[in-house]
Amino acid sequence: MNIDASVGTLFENLRDKLELQWLGSKLGESRVIQNPKAESTGTALVGHLNLIHSNQVQVLGITEIHYLDRLSENSRRDLIDQLFDGTTDLIVIGDQQSVPDDIKQRSEASSTPLFVSSQNTVQLVSYLQYYLTSLFAEK
């Protein structure tokens, strides 16, 4: 069975339900979210911003954006570098937050898909996790 876990397909399937908007270039739409059970990387599927146990889908909301805003310039740059180190397949900004310019620029430069949603991040994480685990569930 062929599973389409591309970011583009996720967007098409969930755009209305999660009120998703795609920001910037769609060069990363063919990026595939991997089944974590098939990988031994220790990377999780979906979660709020976490750079220690990174998520393939990183969700940022009011708490994460405020945290970024409180960092020094060097610390913020280091965090953004880690966010775009190649383990993140998709970034979703929720809680009606504005997308920081540095995240927008790095998303474009790395072809990492960037979505925004007016929904709260708890709902976004829950639904994205449900969608992806259902997709990868053994049939």
Buried (B, 14 or more C-beta within 10 A) or exposed (E): EEEEBBBBBBBEBBBEEBBBEBBBBEEBBEBBBBBBEEEEEEBBBBBBBEBEEBBBBBBBBEEBBEEBEEEEEEEBEEBBEBBBEEBBBBBBBBBEBEBBEBBBEBBBEBBBBBBBBEBBBEEBBEBBBEBBBEBBEEE
